Each structure stands twice: as C-alpha cells, then as structure tokens.
Amino acid sequence: MAIEEWQQQGMDIPVIIMTGHGNINLCRRAFKSGAFEFLTKPIDADLLLETVSGAMAQFQTQAAQRQQATQLRDKLNTLSAREHEVMALMMEGKSNKEIAKDLQLSARTVEAHRANLFSKLEINSLAKLIKLYVGQSLIDKAP
C-alpha cells in the first residue's frame, strides 16, 4: 500500500522506507509523499533505532497537537453566533463600546458575551484569546 493511500484512509503514522534497491527518484517520491526517512540496506542497527525513536517522537508531538486542536475546536463550537461575532470584533482590536455600537447592543451585553466566551474557552484575557486564535490558525494551516 502506498503512503498516499494510508493518508487517504486517515492512517497518519510516520513511514520509514527501507530498501535494497534505492535510487534518487524513489527517494524523492518517498519524501514528497511524506515519508519520515528513507534508508538503504544494509542498515546499521543504531541508525534504525535512532530513526524509529525520532519517528515515534514526531508522531507523539503531532498527536498531542491534533488533540489540542480538537479540544479547541470543541470549545469554539460551544460559542453562540453572537459570541463568535464579539470574538471576531475583539480580534480586530475593537473596544467593548465599539463592539456594542457595531452590533447595536449595550456595552453591558457585550461585556456579558465577552465573559461567556472567556469562560467557555477557559481563558481570562484578550492576550490569551489572541494566542489561542493564532495557534489554532497555525494548526489549521499545517500539512
């Protein structure tokens, strides 16, 4: 089974190619397809152990990032439509009064929406919201 087929089936595991008949074209194709490493026989045992260890470390890091992204998406899905609107305007740097004017709400209502979204996202400041938002954007854009 080719690496691309595994990826299509959601099998996001590191792949180490080992061959006795490697060439540059095969190596290039393997890395373009997402292989972690390309080894040619004979393979040194220490190199193999080091490669497998590196692949597992990368896999664990990526799994943790996917789990964090899923948890964040779940939290974002708990926000109401109005809380999403307030969050978007906050991300633009608007004050509560400006948001209230834009959404035709009272400043107290905006403060309530802001408090609710902070509570739902388990944060306590605009700086943490920005960090969370930027982190999510980077995760969404990752290959």
C-alpha positions in Angstrom: 0.0 0.0 0.0 1.4 3.4 -0.9 1.9 6.2 1.6 -0.8 8.3 -0.2 -3.4 5.5 0.3 -2.6 5.3 4.0 -3.0 9.1 4.3 -6.4 9.0 2.5 -7.6 6.4 5.0 -6.6 8.6 7.9 -3.6 6.5 8.9 -1.4 9.4 9.9 1.7 7.4 11.1 5.3 8.0 10.3 6.7 5.9 7.5 10.2 4.7 7.2 11.2 3.4 3.8 13.8 0.6 3.8 15.0 -0.7 0.5 17.9 -2.6 -1.0 17.3 -1.0 -4.4 17.0 2.7 -3.7 17.6 5.4 -6.2 17.3 9.2 -6.2 13.9 9.2 -7.9 12.4 6.7 -5.5 13.8 8.6 -2.5 12.5 11.9 -3.8 9.0 10.4 -4.3 9.0 8.9 -0.8 9.8 12.3 0.8 7.3 14.1 -1.4 4.7 11.6 -0.2 5.5 12.3 3.4 8.0 9.6 4.4 9.8 10.2 7.7 13.0 8.6 6.5 14.5 6.7 3.5 17.1 4.1 4.4 19.0 1.8 2.1 20.3 -1.7 3.1 22.4 -2.7 4.7 21.0 -0.7 7.6 23.1 0.0 10.8 21.1 -1.1 13.9 21.9 2.1 15.8 20.7 4.2 12.8 17.5 2.2 12.6 16.8 2.6 16.4 17.6 6.3 16.2 15.3 6.7 13.2 12.4 4.8 14.8 12.8 6.8 18.0 12.7 10.0 16.1 9.6 8.9 14.1 7.8 8.0 17.3 8.7 11.3 19.0 7.4 13.2 16.0 4.3 11.1 16.0 3.6 11.8 19.7 4.1 15.5 19.2 1.7 15.6 16.2 -0.8 13.5 18.1 -0.7 15.9 21.0 -1.1 18.9 18.7 -4.1 17.2 17.0 -5.7 16.6 20.4 -5.2 20.2 21.4 -6.7 21.4 18.1 -9.7 19.1 18.6 -10.2 20.3 22.1 -10.1 23.9 21.0 -12.5 23.3 18.1 -14.9 21.7 20.6 -14.7 24.7 22.8 -15.2 27.1 19.9 -18.2 25.1 18.8 -19.8 25.9 22.2 -19.8 29.6 21.4 -23.1 31.2 20.3 -23.3 33.0 17.0 -23.2 36.4 18.9 -20.2 35.3 20.9 -18.4 34.5 17.6 -19.3 38.0 16.4 -18.0 39.6 19.6 -14.8 37.5 19.4 -14.2 38.5 15.8 -14.5 42.2 16.6 -12.3 41.7 19.7 -9.7 40.2 17.4 -9.9 43.3 15.3 -8.9 45.3 18.3 -12.2 46.9 19.0 -13.2 48.0 22.5 -16.4 46.9 24.2 -18.0 50.2 23.3 -17.1 49.9 19.6 -18.4 46.4 19.5 -21.6 47.4 21.2 -22.1 50.2 18.6 -21.3 47.8 15.6 -23.6 45.1 16.9 -26.3 47.5 18.2 -26.0 46.2 21.7 -25.4 47.7 25.1 -21.9 47.7 26.4 -23.1 45.5 29.3 -24.4 42.9 26.9 -21.0 42.9 25.1 -19.3 42.5 28.4 -21.6 39.5 29.2 -20.8 37.9 25.8 -17.1 38.5 26.4 -17.2 37.0 29.8 -19.2 34.0 28.5 -16.7 33.3 25.7 -13.7 33.7 28.1 -15.4 31.2 30.4 -16.2 28.7 27.6 -12.7 28.9 26.2 -11.2 28.7 29.7 -9.1 31.9 29.3 -9.0 35.2 31.2 -7.6 37.8 28.9 -7.6 39.1 25.4 -3.9 38.2 25.1 -4.7 34.6 25.7 -7.6 34.7 23.2 -5.2 36.1 20.6 -2.6 33.4 21.4 -5.3 30.7 21.2 -6.7 32.1 17.9 -3.2 32.4 16.3 -2.3 28.9 17.5 -5.5 27.5 16.0 -4.8 29.3 12.7 -1.3 27.8 12.5 -2.6 24.3 13.3 -5.4 24.6 10.7 -2.8 25.5 8.0 -0.3 22.8 8.9 0.1 20.0 6.4 
